[in-house]
Amino acid sequence: MISAPSPYIENNTITQDQVAKYSDYCKVIIMKKLIDWILPVKTVSESNVHEHWTKWGKRHRMQKKRIKEAFLQNRPLIPLDNLLHVVLTRIAPRSLDEHDNLPMAFKYIVDALAGHIMDKPTNGTADDTKSIAWHYKQEKGQPRQYAIRIEIYQDEAMK
């Protein structure tokens, strides 16, 4: 069995020989990393939480505010000419079910990110695009450590 390289390989770290070796077994895409942020944001499964509406409303506003602050502080240039891959990693003491709960935990973060990437920060429908592929991961953190890692990659054309 051949082990394929990681699906997220930064630009210029794979050789043409490696591309030729793995091209029969998998699609090799060269990606350029545009963003790698870690933000102190707590995420919970939005589908399973039962709390007062003011509590979840405050959490959603805080999540959107942290994304907005990161974009305003860093001012990243994100070209939309090729497909973007956004990898969202939840860092928390306990893991969530990867099929249902993990994507739901990022619901408002995805809305805010897509709004800023697509330059539609207020309407909430910018994540409905074929220009962005969303990927979700999780890592075990220390007790009471809650954060998210946002990585944005762009497909690079093979030369």
C-alpha positions, 0 to 999 in steps of 0.5 A: 500500500502506498501512503499518499502525502498530506492533502495540505502541502505547502507550496514548493515542498513537493517535487515533480518526482513525487507528483509523478509517483502519486499521480496514478493513485491520487489527485495531487494539488499544489496549494499555497497557504494564505492564512494560518491564525489561532483565535481564542474562540470557544465552539460548542455543538449548536445542534445539541446545546440547550440554553437561553437565547441570550447566552447563545446570542452572546456567543455567536456575536463574540465568534463573529467579532473575533473573525472580524477583528482578525480580518481588520487587524491583518488585512489579508489579500485573498484572491478568488481566482482559484478554489480556496480550501478553508481548514477549521480546527477546533481546539478543546479538551473534549472532542465532538462527533466529526460527522454532525456536531463538528461542522455545526460548531463552526456554523457562525464562524463559517458565516463570518469567514465567508462574508469577509472572504467574499466581501459580503460581511453582513448578509450571511449567505456568502458561504453558499459558494463553489469557490470555497471548500470547507474542511473540519478537524479537531485537536485535543487541548489542555483543560479549559483551553478553547481556540480555533485554528483557521488555515486558508489555502489556494490551489496553485496551477501546476507549471 
